């Protein structure tokens, strides 16, 4: 399960780099929110 989360987050990091290269601020903001939600859910027990 942790390996699965790790691959998910590594994919997320790749997406961040791709969007950063495009320098689309709105997409970056949305992705930041998604990453924040994903971090909160991974920290929570459920």
mmCIF entry with sequence, helices, sheets and N, C-alpha, C, O atoms, coordinates in Angstrom:
data_MODEL
# 
_entry.id   MODEL 
# 
_entity.id                         1 
_entity.type                       polymer 
_entity.pdbx_number_of_molecules   1 
# 
_entity_poly.entity_id                      1 
_entity_poly.type                           'polypeptide(L)' 
_entity_poly.nstd_linkage                   no 
_entity_poly.nstd_monomer                   no 
_entity_poly.pdbx_seq_one_letter_code       
;(UNK)(UNK)(UNK)(UNK)(UNK)(UNK)(UNK)(UNK)(UNK)(UNK)(UNK)(UNK)(UNK)(UNK)(UNK)(UNK)
(UNK)(UNK)(UNK)(UNK)(UNK)(UNK)(UNK)(UNK)(UNK)(UNK)(UNK)(UNK)(UNK)(UNK)(UNK)(UNK)
(UNK)(UNK)(UNK)(UNK)(UNK)(UNK)(UNK)(UNK)(UNK)(UNK)(UNK)(UNK)(UNK)(UNK)
;
_entity_poly.pdbx_seq_one_letter_code_can   XXXXXXXXXXXXXXXXXXXXXXXXXXXXXXXXXXXXXXXXXXXXXX 
_entity_poly.pdbx_strand_id                 A 
# 
loop_
_entity_poly_seq.entity_id 
_entity_poly_seq.num 
_entity_poly_seq.mon_id 
_entity_poly_seq.hetero 
1 1  UNK n 
1 2  UNK n 
1 3  UNK n 
1 4  UNK n 
1 5  UNK n 
1 6  UNK n 
1 7  UNK n 
1 8  UNK n 
1 9  UNK n 
1 10 UNK n 
1 11 UNK n 
1 12 UNK n 
1 13 UNK n 
1 14 UNK n 
1 15 UNK n 
1 16 UNK n 
1 17 UNK n 
1 18 UNK n 
1 19 UNK n 
1 20 UNK n 
1 21 UNK n 
1 22 UNK n 
1 23 UNK n 
1 24 UNK n 
1 25 UNK n 
1 26 UNK n 
1 27 UNK n 
1 28 UNK n 
1 29 UNK n 
1 30 UNK n 
1 31 UNK n 
1 32 UNK n 
1 33 UNK n 
1 34 UNK n 
1 35 UNK n 
1 36 UNK n 
1 37 UNK n 
1 38 UNK n 
1 39 UNK n 
1 40 UNK n 
1 41 UNK n 
1 42 UNK n 
1 43 UNK n 
1 44 UNK n 
1 45 UNK n 
1 46 UNK n 
# 
_struct_asym.id          A 
_struct_asym.entity_id   1 
# 
loop_
_struct_conf.conf_type_id 
_struct_conf.id 
_struct_conf.pdbx_PDB_helix_id 
_struct_conf.beg_label_comp_id 
_struct_conf.beg_label_asym_id 
_struct_conf.beg_label_seq_id 
_struct_conf.pdbx_beg_PDB_ins_code 
_struct_conf.end_label_comp_id 
_struct_conf.end_label_asym_id 
_struct_conf.end_label_seq_id 
_struct_conf.pdbx_end_PDB_ins_code 
_struct_conf.beg_auth_comp_id 
_struct_conf.beg_auth_asym_id 
_struct_conf.beg_auth_seq_id 
_struct_conf.end_auth_comp_id 
_struct_conf.end_auth_asym_id 
_struct_conf.end_auth_seq_id 
_struct_conf.pdbx_PDB_helix_class 
_struct_conf.details 
_struct_conf.pdbx_PDB_helix_length 
HELX_P HELX_P1 AA1 UNK A 2  ? UNK A 22 ? UNK A 2  UNK A 22 1 ? 21 
HELX_P HELX_P2 AA2 UNK A 25 ? UNK A 43 ? UNK A 25 UNK A 43 1 ? 19 
# 
_struct_conf_type.id          HELX_P 
_struct_conf_type.criteria    ? 
_struct_conf_type.reference   ? 
# 
loop_
_atom_site.group_PDB 
_atom_site.id 
_atom_site.type_symbol 
_atom_site.label_atom_id 
_atom_site.label_alt_id 
_atom_site.label_comp_id 
_atom_site.label_asym_id 
_atom_site.label_entity_id 
_atom_site.label_seq_id 
_atom_site.pdbx_PDB_ins_code 
_atom_site.Cartn_x 
_atom_site.Cartn_y 
_atom_site.Cartn_z 
_atom_site.occupancy 
_atom_site.B_iso_or_equiv 
_atom_site.pdbx_formal_charge 
_atom_site.auth_seq_id 
_atom_site.auth_comp_id 
_atom_site.auth_asym_id 
_atom_site.auth_atom_id 
_atom_site.pdbx_PDB_model_num 
ATOM 1   N N  . UNK A 1 1  ? 0.828  -1.199 0.000   1.00 0.00 ? 1  UNK A N  1 
ATOM 2   C CA . UNK A 1 1  ? 0.000  0.000  0.000   1.00 0.00 ? 1  UNK A CA 1 
ATOM 3   C C  . UNK A 1 1  ? 0.871  1.262  0.000   1.00 0.00 ? 1  UNK A C  1 
ATOM 4   O O  . UNK A 1 1  ? 0.567  2.242  -0.681  1.00 0.00 ? 1  UNK A O  1 
ATOM 5   N N  . UNK A 1 2  ? 1.963  1.219  0.779   1.00 0.00 ? 2  UNK A N  1 
ATOM 6   C CA . UNK A 1 2  ? 2.857  2.376  0.813   1.00 0.00 ? 2  UNK A CA 1 
ATOM 7   C C  . UNK A 1 2  ? 3.578  2.547  -0.518  1.00 0.00 ? 2  UNK A C  1 
ATOM 8   O O  . UNK A 1 2  ? 3.800  3.672  -0.966  1.00 0.00 ? 2  UNK A O  1 
ATOM 9   N N  . UNK A 1 3  ? 3.947  1.430  -1.153  1.00 0.00 ? 3  UNK A N  1 
ATOM 10  C CA . UNK A 1 3  ? 4.594  1.505  -2.462  1.00 0.00 ? 3  UNK A CA 1 
ATOM 11  C C  . UNK A 1 3  ? 3.651  2.128  -3.480  1.00 0.00 ? 3  UNK A C  1 
ATOM 12  O O  . UNK A 1 3  ? 4.065  2.899  -4.346  1.00 0.00 ? 3  UNK A O  1 
ATOM 13  N N  . UNK A 1 4  ? 2.387  1.783  -3.358  1.00 0.00 ? 4  UNK A N  1 
ATOM 14  C CA . UNK A 1 4  ? 1.381  2.335  -4.254  1.00 0.00 ? 4  UNK A CA 1 
ATOM 15  C C  . UNK A 1 4  ? 1.284  3.852  -4.069  1.00 0.00 ? 4  UNK A C  1 
ATOM 16  O O  . UNK A 1 4  ? 1.224  4.601  -5.044  1.00 0.00 ? 4  UNK A O  1 
ATOM 17  N N  . UNK A 1 5  ? 1.269  4.294  -2.812  1.00 0.00 ? 5  UNK A N  1 
ATOM 18  C CA . UNK A 1 5  ? 1.225  5.718  -2.517  1.00 0.00 ? 5  UNK A CA 1 
ATOM 19  C C  . UNK A 1 5  ? 2.466  6.423  -3.048  1.00 0.00 ? 5  UNK A C  1 
ATOM 20  O O  . UNK A 1 5  ? 2.382  7.538  -3.564  1.00 0.00 ? 5  UNK A O  1 
ATOM 21  N N  . UNK A 1 6  ? 3.619  5.768  -2.920  1.00 0.00 ? 6  UNK A N  1 
ATOM 22  C CA . UNK A 1 6  ? 4.871  6.366  -3.384  1.00 0.00 ? 6  UNK A CA 1 
ATOM 23  C C  . UNK A 1 6  ? 4.834  6.592  -4.889  1.00 0.00 ? 6  UNK A C  1 
ATOM 24  O O  . UNK A 1 6  ? 5.229  7.654  -5.369  1.00 0.00 ? 6  UNK A O  1 
ATOM 25  N N  . UNK A 1 7  ? 4.355  5.586  -5.644  1.00 0.00 ? 7  UNK A N  1 
ATOM 26  C CA . UNK A 1 7  ? 4.282  5.724  -7.097  1.00 0.00 ? 7  UNK A CA 1 
ATOM 27  C C  . UNK A 1 7  ? 3.279  6.805  -7.473  1.00 0.00 ? 7  UNK A C  1 
ATOM 28  O O  . UNK A 1 7  ? 3.480  7.538  -8.441  1.00 0.00 ? 7  UNK A O  1 
ATOM 29  N N  . UNK A 1 8  ? 2.196  6.901  -6.703  1.00 0.00 ? 8  UNK A N  1 
ATOM 30  C CA . UNK A 1 8  ? 1.189  7.933  -6.951  1.00 0.00 ? 8  UNK A CA 1 
ATOM 31  C C  . UNK A 1 8  ? 1.789  9.321  -6.761  1.00 0.00 ? 8  UNK A C  1 
ATOM 32  O O  . UNK A 1 8  ? 1.561  10.219 -7.572  1.00 0.00 ? 8  UNK A O  1 
ATOM 33  N N  . UNK A 1 9  ? 2.558  9.494  -5.684  1.00 0.00 ? 9  UNK A N  1 
ATOM 34  C CA . UNK A 1 9  ? 3.161  10.798 -5.416  1.00 0.00 ? 9  UNK A CA 1 
ATOM 35  C C  . UNK A 1 9  ? 4.262  11.118 -6.417  1.00 0.00 ? 9  UNK A C  1 
ATOM 36  O O  . UNK A 1 9  ? 4.434  12.279 -6.787  1.00 0.00 ? 9  UNK A O  1 
ATOM 37  N N  . UNK A 1 10 ? 5.015  10.107 -6.864  1.00 0.00 ? 10 UNK A N  1 
ATOM 38  C CA . UNK A 1 10 ? 6.052  10.359 -7.866  1.00 0.00 ? 10 UNK A CA 1 
ATOM 39  C C  . UNK A 1 10 ? 5.413  10.797 -9.184  1.00 0.00 ? 10 UNK A C  1 
ATOM 40  O O  . UNK A 1 10 ? 5.937  11.672 -9.872  1.00 0.00 ? 10 UNK A O  1 
ATOM 41  N N  . UNK A 1 11 ? 4.270  10.178 -9.534  1.00 0.00 ? 11 UNK A N  1 
ATOM 42  C CA . UNK A 1 11 ? 3.537  10.617 -10.719 1.00 0.00 ? 11 UNK A CA 1 
ATOM 43  C C  . UNK A 1 11 ? 3.054  12.048 -10.544 1.00 0.00 ? 11 UNK A C  1 
ATOM 44  O O  . UNK A 1 11 ? 3.065  12.831 -11.494 1.00 0.00 ? 11 UNK A O  1 
ATOM 45  N N  . UNK A 1 12 ? 2.631  12.390 -9.339  1.00 0.00 ? 12 UNK A N  1 
ATOM 46  C CA . UNK A 1 12 ? 2.167  13.736 -9.033  1.00 0.00 ? 12 UNK A CA 1 
ATOM 47  C C  . UNK A 1 12 ? 3.302  14.741 -9.214  1.00 0.00 ? 12 UNK A C  1 
ATOM 48  O O  . UNK A 1 12 ? 3.094  15.831 -9.746  1.00 0.00 ? 12 UNK A O  1 
ATOM 49  N N  . UNK A 1 13 ? 4.503  14.369 -8.769  1.00 0.00 ? 13 UNK A N  1 
ATOM 50  C CA . UNK A 1 13 ? 5.669  15.244 -8.914  1.00 0.00 ? 13 UNK A CA 1 
ATOM 51  C C  . UNK A 1 13 ? 5.979  15.471 -10.388 1.00 0.00 ? 13 UNK A C  1 
ATOM 52  O O  . UNK A 1 13 ? 6.295  16.591 -10.791 1.00 0.00 ? 13 UNK A O  1 
ATOM 53  N N  . UNK A 1 14 ? 5.889  14.412 -11.196 1.00 0.00 ? 14 UNK A N  1 
ATOM 54  C CA . UNK A 1 14 ? 6.121  14.537 -12.638 1.00 0.00 ? 14 UNK A CA 1 
ATOM 55  C C  . UNK A 1 14 ? 5.109  15.498 -13.245 1.00 0.00 ? 14 UNK A C  1 
ATOM 56  O O  . UNK A 1 14 ? 5.459  16.336 -14.075 1.00 0.00 ? 14 UNK A O  1 
ATOM 57  N N  . UNK A 1 15 ? 3.841  15.373 -12.824 1.00 0.00 ? 15 UNK A N  1 
ATOM 58  C CA . UNK A 1 15 ? 2.805  16.276 -13.315 1.00 0.00 ? 15 UNK A CA 1 
ATOM 59  C C  . UNK A 1 15 ? 3.122  17.715 -12.940 1.00 0.00 ? 15 UNK A C  1 
ATOM 60  O O  . UNK A 1 15 ? 2.919  18.626 -13.743 1.00 0.00 ? 15 UNK A O  1 
ATOM 61  N N  . UNK A 1 16 ? 3.614  17.927 -11.733 1.00 0.00 ? 16 UNK A N  1 
ATOM 62  C CA . UNK A 1 16 ? 3.970  19.279 -11.287 1.00 0.00 ? 16 UNK A CA 1 
ATOM 63  C C  . UNK A 1 16 ? 5.042  19.858 -12.197 1.00 0.00 ? 16 UNK A C  1 
ATOM 64  O O  . UNK A 1 16 ? 4.947  21.016 -12.605 1.00 0.00 ? 16 UNK A O  1 
ATOM 65  N N  . UNK A 1 17 ? 6.068  19.063 -12.524 1.00 0.00 ? 17 UNK A N  1 
ATOM 66  C CA . UNK A 1 17 ? 7.147  19.545 -13.377 1.00 0.00 ? 17 UNK A CA 1 
ATOM 67  C C  . UNK A 1 17 ? 6.630  19.878 -14.772 1.00 0.00 ? 17 UNK A C  1 
ATOM 68  O O  . UNK A 1 17 ? 7.030  20.884 -15.358 1.00 0.00 ? 17 UNK A O  1 
ATOM 69  N N  . UNK A 1 18 ? 5.735  19.031 -15.313 1.00 0.00 ? 18 UNK A N  1 
ATOM 70  C CA . UNK A 1 18 ? 5.180  19.291 -16.638 1.00 0.00 ? 18 UNK A CA 1 
ATOM 71  C C  . UNK A 1 18 ? 4.383  20.584 -16.649 1.00 0.00 ? 18 UNK A C  1 
ATOM 72  O O  . UNK A 1 18 ? 4.510  21.393 -17.568 1.00 0.00 ? 18 UNK A O  1 
ATOM 73  N N  . UNK A 1 19 ? 3.565  20.775 -15.630 1.00 0.00 ? 19 UNK A N  1 
ATOM 74  C CA . UNK A 1 19 ? 2.747  21.987 -15.555 1.00 0.00 ? 19 UNK A CA 1 
ATOM 75  C C  . UNK A 1 19 ? 3.632  23.203 -15.297 1.00 0.00 ? 19 UNK A C  1 
ATOM 76  O O  . UNK A 1 19 ? 3.353  24.289 -15.804 1.00 0.00 ? 19 UNK A O  1 
ATOM 77  N N  . UNK A 1 20 ? 4.684  23.032 -14.519 1.00 0.00 ? 20 UNK A N  1 
ATOM 78  C CA . UNK A 1 20 ? 5.602  24.136 -14.247 1.00 0.00 ? 20 UNK A CA 1 
ATOM 79  C C  . UNK A 1 20 ? 6.288  24.571 -15.540 1.00 0.00 ? 20 UNK A C  1 
ATOM 80  O O  . UNK A 1 20 ? 6.508  25.762 -15.759 1.00 0.00 ? 20 UNK A O  1 
ATOM 81  N N  . UNK A 1 21 ? 6.628  23.602 -16.397 1.00 0.00 ? 21 UNK A N  1 
ATOM 82  C CA . UNK A 1 21 ? 7.243  23.927 -17.680 1.00 0.00 ? 21 UNK A CA 1 
ATOM 83  C C  . UNK A 1 21 ? 6.275  24.716 -18.550 1.00 0.00 ? 21 UNK A C  1 
ATOM 84  O O  . UNK A 1 21 ? 6.681  25.624 -19.276 1.00 0.00 ? 21 UNK A O  1 
ATOM 85  N N  . UNK A 1 22 ? 5.005  24.369 -18.473 1.00 0.00 ? 22 UNK A N  1 
ATOM 86  C CA . UNK A 1 22 ? 3.993  25.117 -19.224 1.00 0.00 ? 22 UNK A CA 1 
ATOM 87  C C  . UNK A 1 22 ? 3.746  26.488 -18.604 1.00 0.00 ? 22 UNK A C  1 
ATOM 88  O O  . UNK A 1 22 ? 3.238  27.398 -19.260 1.00 0.00 ? 22 UNK A O  1 
ATOM 89  N N  . UNK A 1 23 ? 4.114  26.621 -17.330 1.00 0.00 ? 23 UNK A N  1 
ATOM 90  C CA . UNK A 1 23 ? 3.924  27.855 -16.562 1.00 0.00 ? 23 UNK A CA 1 
ATOM 91  C C  . UNK A 1 23 ? 2.491  28.365 -16.653 1.00 0.00 ? 23 UNK A C  1 
ATOM 92  O O  . UNK A 1 23 ? 2.249  29.547 -16.897 1.00 0.00 ? 23 UNK A O  1 
ATOM 93  N N  . UNK A 1 24 ? 1.547  27.448 -16.453 1.00 0.00 ? 24 UNK A N  1 
ATOM 94  C CA . UNK A 1 24 ? 0.132  27.815 -16.420 1.00 0.00 ? 24 UNK A CA 1 
ATOM 95  C C  . UNK A 1 24 ? -0.261 27.951 -14.950 1.00 0.00 ? 24 UNK A C  1 
ATOM 96  O O  . UNK A 1 24 ? -0.448 26.953 -14.254 1.00 0.00 ? 24 UNK A O  1 
ATOM 97  N N  . UNK A 1 25 ? -0.381 29.182 -14.491 1.00 0.00 ? 25 UNK A N  1 
ATOM 98  C CA . UNK A 1 25 ? -0.575 29.432 -13.058 1.00 0.00 ? 25 UNK A CA 1 
ATOM 99  C C  . UNK A 1 25 ? -1.858 28.802 -12.524 1.00 0.00 ? 25 UNK A C  1 
ATOM 100 O O  . UNK A 1 25 ? -1.876 28.297 -11.401 1.00 0.00 ? 25 UNK A O  1 
ATOM 101 N N  . UNK A 1 26 ? -2.925 28.825 -13.311 1.00 0.00 ? 26 UNK A N  1 
ATOM 102 C CA . UNK A 1 26 ? -4.200 28.261 -12.841 1.00 0.00 ? 26 UNK A CA 1 
ATOM 103 C C  . UNK A 1 26 ? -4.080 26.755 -12.637 1.00 0.00 ? 26 UNK A C  1 
ATOM 104 O O  . UNK A 1 26 ? -4.545 26.221 -11.630 1.00 0.00 ? 26 UNK A O  1 
ATOM 105 N N  . UNK A 1 27 ? -3.455 26.073 -13.598 1.00 0.00 ? 27 UNK A N  1 
ATOM 106 C CA . UNK A 1 27 ? -3.272 24.628 -13.491 1.00 0.00 ? 27 UNK A CA 1 
ATOM 107 C C  . UNK A 1 27 ? -2.365 24.303 -12.306 1.00 0.00 ? 27 UNK A C  1 
ATOM 108 O O  . UNK A 1 27 ? -2.588 23.321 -11.598 1.00 0.00 ? 27 UNK A O  1 
ATOM 109 N N  . UNK A 1 28 ? -1.345 25.129 -12.094 1.00 0.00 ? 28 UNK A N  1 
ATOM 110 C CA . UNK A 1 28 ? -0.442 24.910 -10.971 1.00 0.00 ? 28 UNK A CA 1 
ATOM 111 C C  . UNK A 1 28 ? -1.186 25.059 -9.653  1.00 0.00 ? 28 UNK A C  1 
ATOM 112 O O  . UNK A 1 28 ? -0.956 24.291 -8.719  1.00 0.00 ? 28 UNK A O  1 
ATOM 113 N N  . UNK A 1 29 ? -2.071 26.039 -9.573  1.00 0.00 ? 29 UNK A N  1 
ATOM 114 C CA . UNK A 1 29 ? -2.845 26.252 -8.359  1.00 0.00 ? 29 UNK A CA 1 
ATOM 115 C C  . UNK A 1 29 ? -3.759 25.059 -8.091  1.00 0.00 ? 29 UNK A C  1 
ATOM 116 O O  . UNK A 1 29 ? -3.855 24.583 -6.960  1.00 0.00 ? 29 UNK A O  1 
ATOM 117 N N  . UNK A 1 30 ? -4.430 24.581 -9.141  1.00 0.00 ? 30 UNK A N  1 
ATOM 118 C CA . UNK A 1 30 ? -5.326 23.426 -8.999  1.00 0.00 ? 30 UNK A CA 1 
ATOM 119 C C  . UNK A 1 30 ? -4.537 22.199 -8.553  1.00 0.00 ? 30 UNK A C  1 
ATOM 120 O O  . UNK A 1 30 ? -4.990 21.447 -7.690  1.00 0.00 ? 30 UNK A O  1 
ATOM 121 N N  . UNK A 1 31 ? -3.358 21.996 -9.139  1.00 0.00 ? 31 UNK A N  1 
ATOM 122 C CA . UNK A 1 31 ? -2.548 20.837 -8.789  1.00 0.00 ? 31 UNK A CA 1 
ATOM 123 C C  . UNK A 1 31 ? -2.044 20.946 -7.351  1.00 0.00 ? 31 UNK A C  1 
ATOM 124 O O  . UNK A 1 31 ? -1.952 19.945 -6.640  1.00 0.00 ? 31 UNK A O  1 
ATOM 125 N N  . UNK A 1 32 ? -1.716 22.171 -6.928  1.00 0.00 ? 32 UNK A N  1 
ATOM 126 C CA . UNK A 1 32 ? -1.279 22.369 -5.547  1.00 0.00 ? 32 UNK A CA 1 
ATOM 127 C C  . UNK A 1 32 ? -2.385 21.985 -4.575  1.00 0.00 ? 32 UNK A C  1 
ATOM 128 O O  . UNK A 1 32 ? -2.134 21.351 -3.550  1.00 0.00 ? 32 UNK A O  1 
ATOM 129 N N  . UNK A 1 33 ? -3.624 22.380 -4.911  1.00 0.00 ? 33 UNK A N  1 
ATOM 130 C CA . UNK A 1 33 ? -4.776 22.027 -4.072  1.00 0.00 ? 33 UNK A CA 1 
ATOM 131 C C  . UNK A 1 33 ? -4.959 20.513 -4.046  1.00 0.00 ? 33 UNK A C  1 
ATOM 132 O O  . UNK A 1 33 ? -5.207 19.930 -2.990  1.00 0.00 ? 33 UNK A O  1 
ATOM 133 N N  . UNK A 1 34 ? -4.834 19.876 -5.216  1.00 0.00 ? 34 UNK A N  1 
ATOM 134 C CA . UNK A 1 34 ? -4.974 18.422 -5.296  1.00 0.00 ? 34 UNK A CA 1 
ATOM 135 C C  . UNK A 1 34 ? -3.893 17.731 -4.463  1.00 0.00 ? 34 UNK A C  1 
ATOM 136 O O  . UNK A 1 34 ? -4.168 16.748 -3.775  1.00 0.00 ? 34 UNK A O  1 
ATOM 137 N N  . UNK A 1 35 ? -2.668 18.248 -4.526  1.00 0.00 ? 35 UNK A N  1 
ATOM 138 C CA . UNK A 1 35 ? -1.574 17.660 -3.774  1.00 0.00 ? 35 UNK A CA 1 
ATOM 139 C C  . UNK A 1 35 ? -1.822 17.817 -2.278  1.00 0.00 ? 35 UNK A C  1 
ATOM 140 O O  . UNK A 1 35 ? -1.546 16.903 -1.500  1.00 0.00 ? 35 UNK A O  1 
ATOM 141 N N  . UNK A 1 36 ? -2.343 18.972 -1.878  1.00 0.00 ? 36 UNK A N  1 
ATOM 142 C CA . UNK A 1 36 ? -2.650 19.205 -0.468  1.00 0.00 ? 36 UNK A CA 1 
ATOM 143 C C  . UNK A 1 36 ? -3.696 18.210 0.021   1.00 0.00 ? 36 UNK A C  1 
ATOM 144 O O  . UNK A 1 36 ? -3.558 17.636 1.102   1.00 0.00 ? 36 UNK A O  1 
ATOM 145 N N  . UNK A 1 37 ? -4.750 18.007 -0.782  1.00 0.00 ? 37 UNK A N  1 
ATOM 146 C CA . UNK A 1 37 ? -5.810 17.056 -0.429  1.00 0.00 ? 37 UNK A CA 1 
ATOM 147 C C  . UNK A 1 37 ? -5.239 15.639 -0.339  1.00 0.00 ? 37 UNK A C  1 
ATOM 148 O O  . UNK A 1 37 ? -5.561 14.890 0.583   1.00 0.00 ? 37 UNK A O  1 
ATOM 149 N N  . UNK A 1 38 ? -4.386 15.278 -1.308  1.00 0.00 ? 38 UNK A N  1 
ATOM 150 C CA . UNK A 1 38 ? -3.795 13.940 -1.321  1.00 0.00 ? 38 UNK A CA 1 
ATOM 151 C C  . UNK A 1 38 ? -2.915 13.727 -0.089  1.00 0.00 ? 38 UNK A C  1 
ATOM 152 O O  . UNK A 1 38 ? -2.911 12.643 0.495   1.00 0.00 ? 38 UNK A O  1 
ATOM 153 N N  . UNK A 1 39 ? -2.175 14.757 0.303   1.00 0.00 ? 39 UNK A N  1 
ATOM 154 C CA . UNK A 1 39 ? -1.317 14.648 1.484   1.00 0.00 ? 39 UNK A CA 1 
ATOM 155 C C  . UNK A 1 39 ? -2.160 14.467 2.739   1.00 0.00 ? 39 UNK A C  1 
ATOM 156 O O  . UNK A 1 39 ? -1.842 13.636 3.590   1.00 0.00 ? 39 UNK A O  1 
ATOM 157 N N  . UNK A 1 40 ? -3.230 15.241 2.854   1.00 0.00 ? 40 UNK A N  1 
ATOM 158 C CA . UNK A 1 40 ? -4.108 15.142 4.026   1.00 0.00 ? 40 UNK A CA 1 
ATOM 159 C C  . UNK A 1 40 ? -4.736 13.750 4.099   1.00 0.00 ? 40 UNK A C  1 
ATOM 160 O O  . UNK A 1 40 ? -4.807 13.154 5.174   1.00 0.00 ? 40 UNK A O  1 
ATOM 161 N N  . UNK A 1 41 ? -5.193 13.231 2.949   1.00 0.00 ? 41 UNK A N  1 
ATOM 162 C CA . UNK A 1 41 ? -5.830 11.909 2.946   1.00 0.00 ? 41 UNK A CA 1 
ATOM 163 C C  . UNK A 1 41 ? -4.828 10.814 3.283   1.00 0.00 ? 41 UNK A C  1 
ATOM 164 O O  . UNK A 1 41 ? -5.177 9.848  3.961   1.00 0.00 ? 41 UNK A O  1 
ATOM 165 N N  . UNK A 1 42 ? -3.586 10.948 2.820   1.00 0.00 ? 42 UNK A N  1 
ATOM 166 C CA . UNK A 1 42 ? -2.585 9.918  3.115   1.00 0.00 ? 42 UNK A CA 1 
ATOM 167 C C  . UNK A 1 42 ? -2.191 9.954  4.591   1.00 0.00 ? 42 UNK A C  1 
ATOM 168 O O  . UNK A 1 42 ? -1.840 8.922  5.162   1.00 0.00 ? 42 UNK A O  1 
ATOM 169 N N  . UNK A 1 43 ? -2.245 11.128 5.208   1.00 0.00 ? 43 UNK A N  1 
ATOM 170 C CA . UNK A 1 43 ? -1.900 11.251 6.628   1.00 0.00 ? 43 UNK A CA 1 
ATOM 171 C C  . UNK A 1 43 ? -3.035 10.726 7.503   1.00 0.00 ? 43 UNK A C  1 
ATOM 172 O O  . UNK A 1 43 ? -2.788 10.104 8.536   1.00 0.00 ? 43 UNK A O  1 
ATOM 173 N N  . UNK A 1 44 ? -4.273 10.974 7.093   1.00 0.00 ? 44 UNK A N  1 
ATOM 174 C CA . UNK A 1 44 ? -5.421 10.517 7.877   1.00 0.00 ? 44 UNK A CA 1 
ATOM 175 C C  . UNK A 1 44 ? -5.502 8.989  7.870   1.00 0.00 ? 44 UNK A C  1 
ATOM 176 O O  . UNK A 1 44 ? -5.139 8.362  6.875   1.00 0.00 ? 44 UNK A O  1 
ATOM 177 N N  . UNK A 1 45 ? -5.974 8.378  8.968   1.00 0.00 ? 45 UNK A N  1 
ATOM 178 C CA . UNK A 1 45 ? -6.032 6.904  9.071   1.00 0.00 ? 45 UNK A CA 1 
ATOM 179 C C  . UNK A 1 45 ? -6.928 6.251  8.021   1.00 0.00 ? 45 UNK A C  1 
ATOM 180 O O  . UNK A 1 45 ? -6.624 5.157  7.547   1.00 0.00 ? 45 UNK A O  1 
ATOM 181 N N  . UNK A 1 46 ? -8.016 6.903  7.657   1.00 0.00 ? 46 UNK A N  1 
ATOM 182 C CA . UNK A 1 46 ? -8.911 6.316  6.674   1.00 0.00 ? 46 UNK A CA 1 
ATOM 183 C C  . UNK A 1 46 ? -8.367 6.582  5.292   1.00 0.00 ? 46 UNK A C  1 
ATOM 184 O O  . UNK A 1 46 ? -8.971 6.171  4.302   1.00 0.00 ? 46 UNK A O  1 
# 
